[in-house]
Amino acid sequence: MNEFNEYVREGFSVVGDVIIKSMMGGYLVYFNGKLIGDICNNELFLKRTPTSDRLLASSELRYPYNGSKTLMHVFDKFEDTDLIVELLGGMYTELPEKKPKKAK
């Protein structure tokens, strides 16, 4: 795992369990088991939810990679622990539960 990924994991782990998984040249960021965003080219992109749209209204919205279908918030406020706590808590309640795997 690179230095930026570790920085993201440490910054967000003050709120809960953060796992970063490699996926097709980028990384997926999970918070307490829910996918909350992507890391591409050492930038963190968070999914859009009512909470992230409200708390990150001034952040840039971009597609994390060429061909991405999802416009996401670029997050860079890692020093703001209060924001992180409110942001991740709100996003967690708004994002869907992980779908159970179907039996083969």
Buried (B, 14 or more C-beta within 10 A) or exposed (E): EEEBBEEBBEBBEEBBEBBBEEEEEBBBBBBBEBBBBBBBEEBBBBBBBEBBEEBBEEBEEBBBBEEBEEEBBBBEBBEEEEBBBBBBBBBBEBBEEEEEEEEE
